[in-house]
Amino acid sequence: MSTKNIIALILVIVGVIVLASSGLSFESPGESVRLLGLRFQTTEHHFIPPWAGVVVVIAGIVLFLVPLPSAKKGA
């Protein structure tokens, strides 16, 4: 299996996971806030919408079906 096909398969799997879960949400650490000598850590919430899963699945399928241009030797 070529690298192109492995990447295409990973894209399709990730897209299906996003679609199956109706979007993914995750948190990442945000900025620290200092207030009256105390330090508070904030978090940022992120959401990957289901339409992004559709785009990733389509990109994986296209990558799998479209052949890579071959390098031609000679001139």
C-alpha positions as CSV (number, residue, x, y, z in Angstrom):
1,M,0.0,0.0,0.0
2,S,1.5,3.3,-1.0
3,T,1.8,6.4,1.2
4,K,-0.9,8.2,-0.8
5,N,-3.4,5.4,-0.1
6,I,-2.5,5.3,3.6
7,I,-3.1,9.0,3.9
8,A,-6.4,8.7,2.0
9,L,-7.5,5.9,4.3
10,I,-6.7,8.0,7.4
11,L,-8.6,10.9,6.0
12,V,-11.7,8.7,5.4
13,I,-11.5,7.2,8.9
14,V,-11.2,10.5,10.6
15,G,-14.1,12.0,8.6
16,V,-16.3,9.0,9.4
17,I,-15.5,9.4,13.1
18,V,-16.5,13.1,13.0
19,L,-19.7,12.3,11.2
20,A,-20.6,9.4,13.5
21,S,-20.2,11.6,16.6
22,S,-22.1,14.5,15.1
23,G,-19.0,16.7,15.4
24,L,-16.2,16.6,17.8
25,S,-15.5,19.0,20.6
26,F,-12.3,19.3,22.6
27,E,-10.6,21.7,25.0
28,S,-7.2,23.3,24.9
29,P,-5.3,25.3,27.6
30,G,-5.9,29.0,27.3
31,E,-4.2,32.0,28.8
32,S,-3.4,32.4,32.5
33,V,-5.2,35.1,34.3
34,R,-3.7,36.8,37.4
35,L,-6.2,38.4,39.8
36,L,-5.4,39.7,43.2
37,G,-2.2,37.6,43.4
38,L,-4.0,34.4,42.3
39,R,-3.4,32.7,39.0
40,F,-6.3,31.2,37.2
41,Q,-5.9,28.8,34.2
42,T,-8.5,29.2,31.4
43,T,-9.5,26.7,28.8
44,E,-10.7,27.2,25.3
45,H,-13.5,25.1,23.8
46,H,-13.2,24.0,20.1
47,F,-15.8,22.3,18.0
48,I,-15.3,20.4,14.7
49,P,-18.7,20.5,12.9
50,P,-20.1,17.5,11.0
51,W,-19.7,19.3,7.6
52,A,-15.9,19.2,8.1
53,G,-16.2,15.4,8.4
54,V,-18.0,15.3,5.0
55,V,-15.2,17.5,3.5
56,V,-12.5,15.2,4.9
57,V,-14.2,12.0,3.7
58,I,-14.6,13.5,0.2
59,A,-10.9,14.6,0.2
60,G,-9.8,11.1,1.2
61,I,-11.9,9.4,-1.5
62,V,-10.6,11.8,-4.2
63,L,-7.0,11.3,-3.1
64,F,-7.6,7.5,-3.3
65,L,-9.1,7.6,-6.7
66,V,-7.0,10.2,-8.5
67,P,-3.6,8.8,-9.7
68,L,-0.4,10.7,-9.0
69,P,1.3,12.1,-12.1
70,S,4.3,10.0,-12.9
71,A,7.7,11.5,-13.6
72,K,8.7,11.1,-17.3
73,K,12.3,10.5,-18.2
74,G,13.9,11.6,-21.4
75,A,13.4,14.6,-23.5
